[in-house]
Amino acid sequence: MLCGCSKGPPRAQPLGEAFVGPATLKIRSDIPLQSSAVTTVKHGDRLAILQTRRRFLRVRTPSGAEGWTDERQLLAAGDMEALRALTAHAARLPSQGVAAAYAPLNIHTQPVLSSPSFLQLKENEKFDVLQSIVLTRSDVPRKSLIPPAPKKLKPLPRKEARKTPQVPPPPMPKPPALPPDWLELSKTDRDEVAADADQIPPRKLAPRVDGWSLIRAPSGQSGWVLTRLVSMAIPDDVAQYAEGRRIVSYFPLGDIQDGDLKKNIWLWTTTADSKQPWDFDSFRVFVWSLRRHRYETGYIERNLKGYSPVLLKEVELTSKSGASKYPGFSICLEKKDGQRVRREYALLGVAIRFSGDHPCEAPPPPPTLQNPSPLPVSELPPPQPKPGLAERLKQHWHALTGK
């Protein structure tokens, strides 16, 4: 009786489940983008997969609405768990500066180009930079959102007994013998060139590397973006002194009052080569000059190997009158013997004073930082030997005569 009272066709059984990746996603009535939107779902909503057609999926929302969406907009259950762990890890990291995007910026679940993108920031939207790393370009194959169907075992074909012919076939004749100089007869001019080329070892291409930054979006979500697409939002009157170097991090240490103007004292770290294993190779403090009314260098150190994070803290400085605490910062540097130390500096007005060294421990790796398989690096073919003068004259003569 209950089955007789139901209205409409029976609901399709789900083939799998997925989760919404972007902040908002429109579920459409059909595959084309011109189709009307059935409903809108939010990031993290669970969807039931009902049907597949190429890279498009027909899904059912928690409210029961059904429609089509792109598979690239959805995340698997494992992606969601890794994303929650990454967000919890990033919540404990200090910000290394506020940055902005040159163009719409995709945030990935892992520092790999093929990893799914779950959020997109708008152009000039601000976010916090937490950590930067350099990794060899690699690939992480994405698992299908639909579990594979169990394979059906095919019955083995029956082997039919071969019938023995009544009259056996005649024996095969023996092949003719090779001439004694068959190797010399088989050689060509190309074989001689190839033999010379085999002696030259092939040149190997160096694996490509990418710089990735762990960021925290205004919504609180964290993920990975390409470092080359990130621009630190330090004021232009300070950024103009970058001299082509990339600003890794920056911090306001204090402020100076110049009439009606209030100017910050800035600390920044920069690097000339973003592909090195260390994060920055110099740091600099800018102070506002009350006489020239512009920013000038108050302290600078170059040609070093520095590692994030840079920390702002109260620094204890000992003098003849006793120990006192001042606002300052600490930076993790690598000494010539390879040992890392965290050096502390105190800010006394507009002057920077060294306070001391302390042990520096490497920060724990992010939970989603896996070891994906690196992409294969192709080898360049060995360079072909240049023809001699006689060979070039011969080729030129053939080109003139048409032979």
Secondary structure, 3 states (H helix, E strand, C coil): CHHHHCCCCCCCCCCEEEEECCCEEEEECCCCCCCCEEEEEECCCEEEEEEEECCEEEEECCCCCEEEEEHHHEECHHHHHHHHHHHHHHCCCCCCCEEEECCCEEEECCCCCCCCEEEEECCCCEEEEEEEEEEECEECCCCCCCCCCCCCCCCCCCCCCCCCCCCCCCCCCCCCCCCCCHHHHHCCHHHHHHHHHHCCCCEECCCCEEEEEEEECCCCCEEEEEHHHEEECCCHHHHCCCCCCEEEEEEEEEEEEECCEEEEEEEEEEECCCCCCCCECEEEEEEEECCCCEEEEEEEECCCCEEEEEEEEEEEEEECCEEEEEEEEEEEEECCCCCEEEEEEEEECCEEEEEEEEECCCCCCCCCCCCCEECCCCEECCCCCCCCHHHHHHHHHHHHHCC
